[in-house]
Amino acid sequence: MADLVVTSQDIIDRILALELVRVTERAAVAAARLRGRGDEKAADQAAVDAMRRELQRLPIDGTVVIGEGERDEAPMLYIGEKLGTARGPKVDIAVDPLEGTTLCAKDLPGSIAVMAMATGGSLLHAPDVYMEKIAIGPGYPRGTVDLDMSPEDNIRALAKAKGVAPQDICVLVLDRPRHKAIVEECRRVGAALRIVPDGDVAGVIFTTRPRETGIDLYLGTGGAPEGVLAAGALRCVGGQMQARLILDTPEKIDRAAKMGVTDAHRKYDMKDLAAGDVIVSLTGVTDGPLLAGVKFARQIIRTETLIYRSVTGTVRKIAAEHRDMDKFKPA
Ligand code: VTB
């Protein structure tokens, strides 16, 4: 049998994949200890600390491109922060250590710890503004849906491509007043709507596994950094996504320009959001349709993680039992 020859390419997309699982597992466990305690900030901080600690140990020359905020507003995992031992490949890092902080604080479904790693320079440096998004899972002809088509046209086109009636399509939107028109139009067409309080990284990723989640289409406006993370996972399995930043004030246009956005109205394709080789890891914090949340038992902590890898399109679901309790002690 041939020896396993490890190239630098392998390091990013093969060997590091399992390391990313460890990173999101740690963040998820840290946040899960504070599940249902009504303290969003504490849960988020615990996840941030744990994620950063793990990332620092990795053999990478990493730069945070999607993080907790600008350097002056986030002491950790700020945009531009260098991570890793610096002895390894140059990579872009996008993190959302606790996506759905309120879901976690209220112990509601769908909060996750999530991160993406990609070849250096390949993730969109998205400012923390809103982003209009549309996403569908794999298996549809390119261009089946479009950000500039109406919800009705998108639902009808998707139903046709799936071979079902529009009434059999389920759309996920965030529960926000700004989505009133989308909700009304979906209702008119007769599609099902899942209206979630938070968590649109997971919401977009739900479209990658419609048989488990029941979600065919994501519509609406959420955070731009969240959009980049979700696009990474979608790309790995051949889903489709389009997005547009909402830059509605001179201040936002200026902030985006500083991050390299020259066309404020640009319609981004999935590849513009996450190019290059990308791996995305997400671990359940609270129970959800994709992943079970962290379970604490006597001397065992159980976690569930999905890891997406673009090079091969492999998705692994890793159910882990952790027995080394010292590693999971709160900091
Ligand atoms: C979404 C959602 C997040 O922010 O991005 C949302 O995924 C968008 O912002 O969980 P608003 O809450 O202002 O609508 C969160 O809800 C929180 O970061």
Residues whose N, C-alpha, C, O or C-beta is under 5 A from the ligand:
A	BS01	VTB	E99 G100 R176 P197 D198 G199 D200 V201 G222 G223 E226
